[in-house]
Amino acid sequence: MLLVAGISEIVWAYSMKLSADFTKLTPSIITLFFMVLSFGVLAYTMRTLSLGTAYTIWTDIGAMT
């Protein structure tokens, strides 16, 4: 599940770049969807993992790109 959250982080960061400061509709919607998904799945994984472990793995997945 944490891998899904990390990949979602990559997608929303990339689509935010494509949205040109939220002036383009489709990339803006994609950004918001994957942002909510990423944070939601991260919150879900913190039910079983500690905050430090989950956050570190989540940010490391995003930093690999």
Secondary structure, 3 states (H helix, E strand, C coil): CHHHHHHHHHHHHHHHHHCCCCCCHHHHHHHHHHHHHHHHHHHHHCCCCCHHHHHHHHHHHHHCC
